[in-house]
Amino acid sequence: YLDNNLDSNITYAYRVMTQDAAGNISPPTNEVSAKPGSAPDVTQNPQVELFGWKQDQGVRAKITWNTDQPSTSYVAYSTGVLHAGADNTADGGAIVKIVGSPDLNTTHEIWLYNLEPQTKYYFKAFSANEIQIIGYSAVLDFTTPEKIALLISGMKISDITMTGALVDWDTSKAATTVLEYGPTTSYGSTLTDANFNLDHTFKLENLESGVEYNLRAKVTDSDSNTTISDNYTFSTP
């Protein structure tokens, strides 16, 4: 039963009775009431921010959108082409996952975790207001970035003097660095570079002569993945 042309300033009440073929009429149901209203406006396309692969979280995507009234936040996504509107299925019977929050807000942010790298996903955002009228975005898509492991290579210790040495290496991704060094594998001294680089160079100074030093590099990429190098040794003359 569809009741058209209602006034959004009026609360309407309804109850239902049924009649069988013999004309017997049932007792009425309980009364339900609500004010009519429009669905939350999700017609402005949601924005997608993609993040690289992270240990225990996979590739991540942040979906954000706004609505014109307080409403819930949900995202349906699949590797198959999603169907529009209230149909939460996808072509070919592909699995559709739905994540979200029942909290009522006008600004919405939903994170998708453990996405496969280098994969195309289809998604739509939808929001329901306090009387459960739902608004849907268009079906959109994004492609996740490839997974690049954070590797350390080419570790070289050169220009060794009685009081110093030069250490350099490369990483497969731009990363920050903490270089640990000292006379034992407990190290004790550190040098830090908070800039994201592919090529890393550190100059060790104020070393003691005639001492064997241990060192290792700890690098962290923009997705907070951390790789620690092997232990390397060198001796000052």
Salt bridges, closest charged atoms under 4 A:
GLU49 OE1 - LYS62 NZ 3.48
ASP87 OD2 - HIS83 ND1 3.20
ASP91 OD1 - HIS83 NE2 2.67
GLU180 OE1 - ARG216 NE 2.65
ASP221 OD2 - LYS173 NZ 2.83
ASP223 OD1 - ARG60 NH2 3.00
ASP223 OD2 - LYS173 NZ 3.83
